[in-house]
Amino acid sequence: MGADGETVVLKNMLIGVNLILLGSMLKPSECQLEVTTERVQRQAVEEEGGADSYNTSGKEQPVVFNHVYNINVPLDSLCSSGLEASAEQEMSAEDEVLTEYMGQTSDHASQVTFTHRINLPKKACPCASSAQVLQELLSRIEMLEREVSVLRDQCTSNCCQQSAATGRVWESAAGQLDYIPHCSGHGNFSLESCGCICDQGWFGKNCSEPYCPLGCSSRGVCVDGQCICDSEYSGDDCSELRCPTDCSSRGLCVDGECVCEEAYTGEGCSELRCPGDCSGKGRCTNGTCLCQEGYTGEDCGQQRCLNACSGRGHCQEGICFCEEGYQGPDCSAEDLRVAGISDRSIELEWDGPMAVTEYVISYQPMALGGLQLQQRVPGDWSGVTISELEPGLTYNISVYAVISNILSLPITAKVATHLSTPQGLRFKTITETTVEVQWEPFSFSFDGWEISFIPKNNEGGVIAQLPSDVTSFNQTGLKPGEEYTVNVVALKEQARSPPTSASVSTVIDGPTHILVRDVSDTVAFVEWTPPRAKVDFILLKYGLVGGEGGKTTFRLQPPLSQYSVQALRPGSQYEVWVSAVRGNNESESTTTQFTTEIDAPKNLRLGSRTATSLDLEWDNSEAEVQEYKIVYSTLAGEQYHELLVPKSIGPTTRATLT
């Protein structure tokens, strides 16, 4: 059935309701009422001289309702049924003719017209109150017409055909009535489709719902026009792959890969970039280059010259350009060579004449106040090792040939000893995130220390430089359960000592923020924050405070962060511990306490009873309670009584109500 047919049925139903009310007021033995209803839709051509389209005219096609009411009354009753007929009219010659009453009402706003014809036979009914009843009928019909008119303005069936701002209803070419929405300011209404045609970016029946770009590419959820992307994707339409840690806000994400800013590098742009990427001649650790052997400089771009050119030349690309009178790879004196250097010794070699009584080797630190020392060797020697030197010092060395107690001109060299390797490296305290390191001090002068913590996977690391008088260091901010290589190096000017190294693993951290919730008489729910370290399993223990009954232990897989403990004793205080285990190492436990609810008594039974008393018995609660409260009343619930009964020794307790 179309919208027009539904509207007629609705109106006829409402009229029928009022007429039924009228029929209930008239006694069946007195009157009968017949109603005929006809709906006529007049064309606008007849009333307005032509019908315009929706786009040119906003007037409706009028609708006319004709109603005929035939009221029959018993023939044996001789009384006038006219509503206001006089006694003289009742005796007139026209008594045999039906009296007809006509009325017409119109709703000019909605163009609906109601026409009523009421036919009453003369001398058909002796009802004394017929006139009053019929007057009430007319009043009810008029009220019904007003209600139908109001209802018609309010109800919609498909779409409106006039501006929604006017609140008017229009009839489409198909005869359907509807309400035209505003389209929320995001579209235009179409009579052809009888709906809103939404602007780009909006959808819905009235264009009120924003549309997400590309439907979030099927990789997220659209909420109020914005895409909430899945964890692997980002962008306004979730079409872009998300980069690790969003490039740490230090770069641009392009197709899932980070293009880092100049000063940063790494997969997630989380590492400081070293100058020149260490020129490919070293390893970058947290922005500092650790150069390969033979290279030096901030970016490892300079080649280290042998023995620093002995102080008699300048180093360029690893080659010594010696001063006049000196030659060799380290600009040492002619025929005098440095064969080896350590922190405490210098090994020398030379070429000399065969007829030499002995050689005198003189050496003195270049530092102010340095003591000059000598060493003599037989004349058939071609080399010597000078020992017991100070680490990190540069020495002036002269070698004289002695023939018949006459000293030759010396051949000389400047040689620097190496810095000593730090000794006594040990770890004083180790926690989940800190390691305290100690080592032995040096007895000679140098500039300072460099200490580094490098993870086993060689990702990231921490480097710190310390004064020379410091021999311990507490490194914080480490990862729990991580293995680190610790290096300690002594520094003097541009020289570095060989490192002393040791490995250490931080303690695994345990679960934190333990919480017990939803506690009942026998069950409790335990939650915690998982540890950051990789662990083998989570250890959950719980038991009564005081140690009664021992502890119950569960081994749980690391992903779990909650567990339900059951079969608890009602009304008891428990303690729960949660820790992490990896290998043979167990973390510190986090603990808390909770108390279970007391359980209710069970199996209430009725014992003996008299006219004034009742005996009750029940099973005691498992919890340690002191007394029970009995609340009782009559079935009517007029008055409630309370009675406190001490708990009896044994499995049950009894009480008598009087």
For each residue, the residues with C-beta under 8 A, 3 or more apart:
1: 5 6 9
2: 5 6 174 175 176
3: 6 7 157 158 175 176 177 178
4: 7 8 171 175 176 177
5: 1 2 8 9
6: 1 2 3 9 10 157
7: 3 4 10 11 152 157 177
8: 4 5 11 12 39
9: 1 5 6 12 13
10: 6 7 13 14 151 155
11: 7 8 14 15 65 148 152
12: 8 9 15 16 37
13: 9 10 16 17
14: 10 11 17 18 144 147 148 151
15: 11 12 18 19 35 37 67 141 144 148
16: 12 13 19 20
17: 13 14 20 21
18: 14 15 21 22 140 141 143 144
19: 15 16 22 23 33 35
20: 16 17 23 24
21: 17 18 24 25 140
22: 18 19 25 26 33 133 136 137 140
23: 19 20 26 33
24: 20 21
25: 21 22 133 136
26: 22 23 30 31 33 127 133
27: 30 31
28: 32
29: 74
30: 26 27 73 74 77 125 127
31: 26 27 71 72 73 125 127 130 133
32: 28 71 72 73
33: 19 22 23 26 69 70 71 72
34: 69 70 71 72
35: 15 19 67 68 69 70
36: 67 68 69 70
37: 12 15 65 66 67 68
38: 65 66 67 68
39: 8 63 64 65 66
40: 63 64 65 66
41: 61 62 63 64
42: 46 47 61 62 63 64
43: 46 47 51 61
44: 47 48 50 51 59 60 61 62
45: 48 49 50 51
46: 42 43
47: 42 43 44 62
48: 44 45 51 59
49: 45
50: 44 45
51: 43 44 45 48 57 61
52: 56 57 59
53: 56 57
54: 57 58 161 170 172 191
55:
56: 52 53
57: 51 52 53 54
58: 54 162 168 170
59: 44 48 52 111
60: 44 110 111 170 171
61: 41 42 43 44 51 111 171
62: 41 42 44 47 111 112 113
63: 39 40 41 42 111 112 113
64: 39 40 41 42 112 113 114 115
65: 11 37 38 39 40 112 113 114 115
66: 37 38 39 40 115 117
67: 15 35 36 37 38 114 115 116 117 141
68: 35 36 37 38 117 119
69: 33 34 35 36 116 117 118 119 137
70: 33 34 35 36 119
71: 31 32 33 34 81 118 119 120 121 134
72: 31 32 33 34 121 124
73: 30 31 32 77 81 121 124 125 127 130
74: 29 30 77 124 125
75: 124
76:
77: 30 73 74 123 124 125 126 127
78: 123 126
79: 90 123 125 126 127 128 130
80: 85 87 89 90 122 123
81: 71 73 85 99 120 121 122 123 124 125 127 130 131
82: 85 89 90 99 120 122 131
83: 101 120 131 134 135
84: 131
85: 80 81 82 89 90 99
86: 89 90
87: 80 90 91
88: 91 92
89: 80 82 85 86 92
90: 79 80 82 85 86 87 95 122 123
91: 87 88 95
92: 88 89 95
93:
94: 97 122
95: 90 91 92 122 123
96: 122
97: 94 122
98: 119 120 121 122
99: 81 82 85 119 120 121 122
100: 117 118 119 120
101: 83 116 117 118 120
102: 115 116 117 118
103: 115 116 138
104: 113 114 115 116
105: 113 114 142 145
106: 112 113 114
107: 110 111 112 113 145 149
108: 111
109: 149 153
110: 60 107 149 152 153 169
111: 59 60 61 62 63 107 108
112: 62 63 64 65 106 107 148 149 152
113: 62 63 64 65 104 105 106 107
114: 64 65 67 104 105 106 145
115: 64 65 66 67 102 103 104
116: 67 69 101 102 103 104 138 141
117: 66 67 68 69 100 101 102
118: 69 71 100 101 102 134 138
119: 68 69 70 71 98 99 100
120: 71 81 82 83 98 99 100 101 124 134
121: 71 72 73 81 98 99 124
122: 80 81 82 90 94 95 96 97 98 99
123: 77 78 79 80 81 90 95
124: 72 73 74 75 77 81 120 121
125: 30 31 73 74 77 79 81 130
126: 77 78 79
127: 26 30 31 73 77 79 81 130 133
128: 79
129: 132 133
130: 31 73 79 81 125 127 133 134
131: 81 82 83 84 134 135
132: 129 135 136
133: 22 25 26 31 127 129 130 136 137
134: 71 83 118 120 130 131 137 138
135: 83 131 132 138 139
136: 22 25 132 133 139 140
137: 22 69 133 134 140 141
138: 103 116 118 134 135 141 142
139: 135 136 142 143
140: 18 21 22 136 137 143 144
141: 15 18 67 116 137 138 144 145
142: 105 138 139 145 146
143: 18 139 140 146 147
144: 14 15 18 140 141 147 148
145: 105 107 114 141 142 148 149
146: 142 143 149 150
147: 14 143 144 150 151
148: 11 14 15 112 144 145 151 152
149: 107 109 110 112 145 146 152 153
150: 146 147 153 154
151: 10 14 147 148 154 155
152: 7 11 110 112 148 149 155 169
153: 109 110 149 150 167 168 169
154: 150 151
155: 10 151 152
156: 159 160 169 177 178 179
157: 3 6 7 176 177 178
158: 3 172 176 177 178 194
159: 156 172 176 178 179 180 194 195
160: 156 164 168 169 170 177 178 179 180 181
161: 54 169 170 171 172 177 178 180 191
162: 58 166 168 169 170 180
163: 166 168 180
164: 160 167 179 180 181 182
165: 182
166: 162 163
167: 153 164
168: 58 153 160 162 163
169: 110 152 153 156 160 161 162 177 178 179
170: 54 58 60 160 161 162 177 178 180
171: 4 60 61 161 175 176 177
172: 54 158 159 161 175 176 177 178 191 194
173:
174: 2
175: 2 3 4 171 172
176: 2 3 4 157 158 159 171 172 194
177: 3 4 7 156 157 158 160 161 169 170 171 172
178: 3 156 157 158 159 160 161 169 170 172 194
179: 156 159 160 164 169
180: 159 160 161 162 163 164 170 189
181: 160 164 184 189 196 205 206
182: 164 165 185 206
183: 186 187 188 189 196 197 198 206 207
184: 181 187 202 206 207 208
185: 182 207
186: 183 198 199 201 202 207 208
187: 183 184 196 197 198 199 202 207
188: 183 196 197
189: 180 181 183 195 196 197
190: 193 194 195 196 197
191: 54 161 172 194
192:
193: 190 197
194: 158 159 172 176 178 190 191
195: 159 189 190 205
196: 181 183 187 188 189 190 205 206 207
197: 183 187 188 189 190 193
198: 183 186 187 202 203 204 207
199: 186 187 202 207
200:
201: 186 210 211 225
202: 184 186 187 198 199 207 208 209 210 211
203: 198 207 209 211
204: 198 207 208 209
205: 181 195 196 208
206: 181 182 183 184 196
207: 183 184 185 186 187 196 198 199 202 203 204
208: 184 186 202 204 205
209: 202 203 204 225
210: 201 202 224 225
211: 201 202 203 222 225
212: 215 216 222 225 226 227 237
213: 216 227 236 237
214: 217 237 239
215: 212 218 222
216: 212 213 219 220 221 222 227 228 229 237 238
217: 214 220 233 237 238 239
218: 215
219: 216 229 230 232 233 238 239
220: 216 217 227 228 229 230 233 238
221: 216 227 228
222: 211 212 215 216 225 226 227 228
223: 226 227 228
224: 210
225: 201 209 210 211 212 222
226: 212 222 223
227: 212 213 216 220 221 222 223 235 236 237 238
228: 216 220 221 222 223
229: 216 219 220 233 234 235 238 242
230: 219 220 233 238
231: 242
232: 219 241 242
233: 217 219 220 229 230 238 239 240 241 242
234: 229 238 240 241 242 246 253
235: 227 229 238 239 240
236: 213 227
237: 212 213 214 216 217 227
238: 216 217 219 220 227 229 230 233 234 235
239: 214 217 219 233 235
240: 233 234 235 253 255 256
241: 232 233 234 253 255 256
242: 229 231 232 233 234 246 253 256
243: 246 247 251 253 256 257 258 268
244: 247 258 267 268
245: 248 268 269 270
246: 234 242 243 249 253
247: 243 244 250 251 252 253 258 259 260 268 269
248: 245 251 264 268 269 270
249: 246
250: 247 260 261 263 264 269 270
251: 243 247 248 258 259 260 261 264 269
252: 247 258 259
253: 234 240 241 242 243 246 247 256 257 258 259
254: 257 258 259
255: 240 241
256: 240 241 242 243 253
257: 243 253 254
258: 243 244 247 251 252 253 254 266 267 268 269
259: 247 251 252 253 254
260: 247 250 251 264 265 266 269 273
261: 250 251 264 269
262: 273
263: 250 272 273
264: 248 250 251 260 261 269 270 271 272 273
265: 260 269 271 272 273 277 284
266: 258 260 269 270 271 459
267: 244 258 270
268: 243 244 245 247 248 258
269: 245 247 248 250 251 258 260 261 264 265 266
270: 245 248 250 264 266 267 460
271: 264 265 266 284 286 287 459 460
272: 263 264 265 284 286 287
273: 260 262 263 264 265 277 284 287
274: 277 278 282 284 287 288 289 299
275: 278 289 298 299
276: 279 299 300 301
277: 265 273 274 280 284 299
278: 274 275 281 282 283 284 289 290 291 299 300
279: 276 282 295 299 300 301
280: 277
281: 278 291 292 295 300 301
282: 274 278 279 289 290 291 292 295 300
283: 278 289 290
284: 265 271 272 273 274 277 278 287 288 289 290
285: 288 289 290 452 454 461 463
286: 271 272 460 461 462 463
287: 271 272 273 274 284
288: 274 284 285 463
289: 274 275 278 282 283 284 285 297 298 299 300
290: 278 282 283 284 285
291: 278 281 282 295 296 297 300
292: 281 282 295 300
293: 304
294: 303 304 318
295: 279 281 282 291 292 300 301 302 303 304
296: 291 300 302 303 304 494
297: 289 291 300 301 302
298: 275 289 301
299: 274 275 276 277 278 279 289
300: 276 278 279 281 282 289 291 292 295 296 297
301: 276 279 281 295 297 298
302: 295 296 297 315 317
303: 294 295 296 315 317 318 319
304: 293 294 295 296 315 318
305: 308 309 315 318 319 320 330
306: 309 320 329 330
307: 310 330 332 338 341 415 416
308: 305 311 315 330 416
309: 305 306 312 313 314 315 320 321 322 330 331
310: 307 313 320 326 330 331 332 338 413 414 415
311: 308 331 394 414
312: 309 322 323 326 331 332 414
313: 309 310 320 321 322 323 326 331
314: 309 320 321
315: 302 303 304 305 308 309 318 319 320 321
316: 319 321
317: 302 303
318: 294 303 304 305 315
319: 303 305 315 316
320: 305 306 309 310 313 314 315 328 329 330 331
321: 309 313 314 315 316
322: 309 312 313 326 327 328 331
323: 312 313 326 331
324:
325:
326: 310 312 313 322 323 331 332 333 334
327: 322 331 332 334
328: 320 322 331 332 334 337
329: 306 320
330: 305 306 307 308 309 310 320 338
331: 309 310 311 312 313 320 322 323 326 327 328
332: 307 310 312 326 327 328 336 337 338 413
333: 326 336 411 412 413
334: 326 327 328 411
335: 350 351 352 411
336: 332 333 348 349 350 397 399 411 412 413
337: 328 332 348 349 350
338: 307 310 330 332 341 346 347 348 349 413 415
339: 347 348 349 383
340: 345 346 347 385
341: 307 338 345 346 347 415 416 417 418
342: 345 346 417 418
343: 391 392 417 418 419 420 421 497
344: 387 388 389 390 391 417 420
345: 340 341 342 385 386 387 388 389 417
346: 338 340 341 342 363 385 386 389 395 397 415 417
347: 338 339 340 341 383 384 385 386
348: 336 337 338 339 361 383 384 385 386 397 399 413
349: 336 337 338 339 382 383
350: 335 336 337 359 382 383 399 411
351: 335 382
352: 335 356 359 382 401
353: 356 401 403
354:
355: 379 403
356: 352 353 359 379 380 401 402 403
357: 379 402 403 404 405
358: 376 377 378 379 402
359: 350 352 356 376 377 378 379 381 384 399 400 401 402
360: 374 375 376 399 400 402 407
361: 348 374 375 376 377 384 386 397 398 399 400
362: 372 373 374 397 398 399 400 410
363: 346 372 373 374 375 386 389 395 396 397 398
364: 370 371 372 373 395 396
365: 370 371 390 393 394 395 396
366: 370 393 394 395 396 414
367: 370 393 394
368:
369:
370: 364 365 366 367 393
371: 364 365
372: 362 363 364
373: 362 363 364
374: 360 361 362 363
375: 360 361 363 384 386
376: 358 359 360 361
377: 358 359 361 381 384
378: 358 359 381
379: 355 356 357 358 359 401 402
380: 356
381: 359 377 378 384
382: 349 350 351 352
383: 339 347 348 349 350
384: 347 348 359 361 375 377 381
385: 340 345 346 347 348
386: 345 346 347 348 361 363 375 389 395 397
387: 344 345
388: 344 345
389: 344 345 346 363 386 393 395 417
390: 344 365 393 417 444
391: 343 344 417 418 419 420 442 444 446 497
392: 343 416 417 418 419 420 444 445 446 490 492 495 497
393: 365 366 367 370 389 390 416 417 444
394: 311 365 366 367 414 415 416 417
395: 346 363 364 365 366 386 389 414 415 416 417
396: 363 364 365 366 412 414
397: 336 346 348 361 362 363 386 412 413 414 415
398: 361 362 363 410 411 412
399: 336 348 350 359 360 361 362 410 411 412
400: 359 360 361 362 407 408 409 410
401: 352 353 356 359 379 407 408
402: 356 357 358 359 360 379 405 406 407 408
403: 353 355 356 357 406 408
404: 357
405: 357 402
406: 402 403
407: 360 400 401 402 410
408: 400 401 402 403
409: 400
410: 362 398 399 400 407
411: 333 334 335 336 350 398 399
412: 333 336 396 397 398 399
413: 310 332 333 336 338 348 397
414: 310 311 312 366 394 395 396 397
415: 307 310 338 341 346 394 395 397
416: 307 308 341 392 393 394 395 495
417: 341 342 343 344 345 346 389 390 391 392 393 394 395
418: 341 342 343 391 392 495 497 498
419: 343 391 392 446 490 491 492 495 496 497 498
420: 343 344 391 392 423 442 444 490 497
421: 343 497 498 499 500
422: 425 439 440 442 449 488 489 490 497 499 500
423: 420 439 440 500
424: 438 439 440
425: 422 437 438 439 486 488 500 501 502
426: 437 438 439 502
427: 430 435 436 437 438 486 502 504
428: 436 437 438 472
429: 434 435 436 474
430: 427 434 435 436 504 505 506 507
431: 434 435 506 507
432: 480 481 506 507 508 509 533 587
433: 476 477 478 479 480 506 509
434: 429 430 431 474 475 476 478 506
435: 427 429 430 431 453 474 475 478 484 486 504 506
436: 427 428 429 430 472 473 474 475
437: 425 426 427 428 451 472 473 474 475 486 488
438: 424 425 426 427 428 471 472
439: 422 423 424 425 426 471 472 488 500
440: 422 423 424 471
441: 469 471
442: 391 420 422 446 468 490
443:
444: 390 391 392 393 420
445: 392 468 492
446: 391 392 419 442 468 490 491 492
447: 468 491 492 493
448: 465 466 467 468 490 491
449: 422 465 466 467 468 470 488 489 490 491
450: 463 464 465 466 487 488 489 490 491 496
451: 437 463 464 465 466 473 475 486 487 488 489
452: 285 461 462 463 464 486 487
453: 435 461 462 463 475 478 484 485 486
454: 285 458 461 484 485 487
455: 458 459 460 461 479 482 483 484
456: 482 483 484 485
457:
458: 454 455 461
459: 266 271 455
460: 270 271 286 455
461: 285 286 452 453 454 455 458
462: 286 452 453 475 477 478
463: 285 286 288 450 451 452 453
464: 450 451 452 473 475
465: 448 449 450 451 491
466: 448 449 450 451 470 473
467: 448 449 470
468: 442 445 446 447 448 449
469: 441
470: 449 466 467 473
471: 438 439 440 441
472: 428 436 437 438 439
473: 436 437 451 464 466 470
474: 429 434 435 436 437
475: 434 435 436 437 451 453 462 464 478
476: 433 434
477: 433 462
478: 433 434 435 453 462 475 482 484 506
479: 433 455 482 506 532 533
480: 432 433 506 507 508 509 531 532 533
481: 432 505 506 507 508 509 531 532 533 534 535 582
482: 455 456 478 479 505 506 533
483: 455 456 503 504 505
484: 435 453 454 455 456 478 503 504 505 506
485: 453 454 456 501 502 503
486: 425 427 435 437 451 452 453 501 502 503 504
487: 450 451 452 454 499 500 501
488: 422 425 437 439 449 450 451 499 500 501
489: 422 449 450 451 496 497 498 499 500
490: 392 419 420 422 442 446 448 449 450 496 497
491: 419 446 447 448 449 450 465 495 496 497
492: 392 419 445 446 447 495
493: 447
494: 296
495: 392 416 418 419 491 492
496: 419 450 489 490 491
497: 343 391 392 418 419 420 421 422 489 490 491
498: 418 419 421 489
499: 421 422 487 488 489
500: 421 422 423 425 439 487 488 489
501: 425 485 486 487 488
502: 425 426 427 485 486
503: 483 484 485 486
504: 427 430 435 483 484 486
505: 430 481 482 483 484
506: 430 431 432 433 434 435 478 479 480 481 482 484 533
507: 430 431 432 480 481 585 587
508: 432 480 481 531 533 535 580 582 585 587
509: 432 433 480 481 512 531 532 533 580 587
510: 531 578 579 580 587 588 589 590
511: 514 528 529 530 531 538 561 578 579 580 590
512: 509 528 529 531 590
513: 528 529 590
514: 511 526 527 528 576 578 590 591 592
515: 526 527 528 592
516: 519 524 525 526 527 576 592 594
517: 524 525 527
518: 523 524 525
519: 516 523 524 525 594 595 596 597
520: 523 524 596 597
521: 568 570 571 596 597 598 599 622 623
522: 566 567 568 569 570 596 599
523: 518 519 520 564 565 566 568
524: 516 517 518 519 520 564 565 568 574 576 594 596
525: 516 517 518 519 562 563 564 565
526: 514 515 516 540 542 562 563 564 565 576 578
527: 514 515 516 517 561 562
528: 511 512 513 514 515 561 562 578 590
529: 511 512 513 561
530: 511 538 558 559 561
531: 480 481 508 509 510 511 512 535 558 580 587
532: 479 480 481 509
533: 432 479 480 481 482 506 508 509 580 582 587
534: 481 558 582
535: 481 508 531 538 558 580 581 582 587
536: 558 581 582 583
537: 555 556 557 558 580 581
538: 511 530 535 555 556 557 558 560 578 579 580 581
539: 553 554 555 556 577 578 579 580 581 586 589
540: 526 553 554 555 556 563 565 576 577 578
541: 551 552 553 554 576 577 578 589
542: 526 551 552 565 574 575 576 577
543: 547 548 549 550 551 552 574 575
544: 547 548 549 569 572 573 574 575
545: 573 574 575 593
546:
547: 543 544 550
548: 543 544
549: 543 544
550: 543 547
551: 541 542 543
552: 541 542 543 565
553: 539 540 541
554: 539 540 541 563
555: 537 538 539 540
556: 537 538 539 540 560 563
557: 537 538 560
558: 530 531 534 535 536 537 538 580
559: 530
560: 538 556 557 563
561: 511 527 528 529 530
562: 525 526 527 528
563: 525 526 540 554 556 560
564: 523 524 525 526
565: 523 524 525 526 540 542 552 568 576
566: 522 523
567: 522
568: 521 522 523 524 565 572 574 596
569: 522 544 572 596 622 623
570: 521 522 596 597 598 599 621 622 623
571: 521 595 596 597 598 599 621 622 623 624 625
572: 544 568 569 595 596 623
573: 544 545 593 594 595
574: 524 542 543 544 545 568 593 594 595 596
575: 542 543 544 545 591 592 593
576: 514 516 524 526 540 541 542 565 591 592 593 594
577: 539 540 541 542 589 590 591
578: 510 511 514 526 528 538 539 540 541 589 590 591
579: 510 511 538 539 586 587 588 589 590
580: 508 509 510 511 531 533 535 537 538 539 558 586 587
581: 535 536 537 538 539 585 586 587
582: 481 508 533 534 535 536 585
583: 536
584:
585: 507 508 581 582
586: 539 579 580 581
587: 432 507 508 509 510 531 533 535 579 580 581
588: 510 579
589: 510 539 541 577 578 579
590: 510 511 512 513 514 528 577 578 579
591: 514 575 576 577 578
592: 514 515 516 575 576
593: 545 573 574 575 576
594: 516 519 524 573 574 576
595: 519 571 572 573 574
596: 519 520 521 522 524 568 569 570 571 572 574 623
597: 519 520 521 570 571
598: 521 570 571 621 623 625
599: 521 522 570 571 621 622 623
600: 621
601: 604 618 619 620 621 628 653
602: 618 619 621
603: 618 619
604: 601 616 617 618
605: 616 617 618
606: 609 614 615 616
607: 614 615 616 617 654
608: 615
609: 606 613 614 615
610: 613
611:
612: 658
613: 609 610 656 657 658
614: 606 607 609 656 657
615: 606 607 608 609 654 655 656
616: 604 605 606 607 630 654 655 656 657
617: 604 605 607 652 653 654 655
618: 601 602 603 604 605 628 652 653
619: 601 602 603 651 652
620: 601 625 647 648 650 651 652 653
621: 570 571 598 599 600 601 602 625
622: 521 569 570 571 599
623: 521 569 570 571 572 596 598 599
624: 571
625: 571 598 620 621 628 647
626: 646 647
627: 644 645 646 647
628: 601 618 625 644 645 647 653 655
629: 642 643 644 645
630: 616 642 643 644 645 655 657
631: 640 641 642
632: 640 641 643 657
633: 637 638 639 640 641
634: 637 638 639
635:
636:
637: 633 634 640
638: 633 634
639: 633 634
640: 631 632 633 637
641: 631 632 633
642: 629 630 631
643: 629 630 632 655 657
644: 627 628 629 630
645: 627 628 629 630 653 655
646: 626 627 653
647: 620 625 626 627 628 653
648: 620 652 653 654
649:
650: 620
651: 619 620
652: 617 618 619 620 648
653: 601 617 618 620 628 645 646 647 648
654: 607 615 616 617 648
655: 615 616 617 628 630 643 645
656: 613 614 615 616
657: 613 614 616 630 632 643
658: 612 613
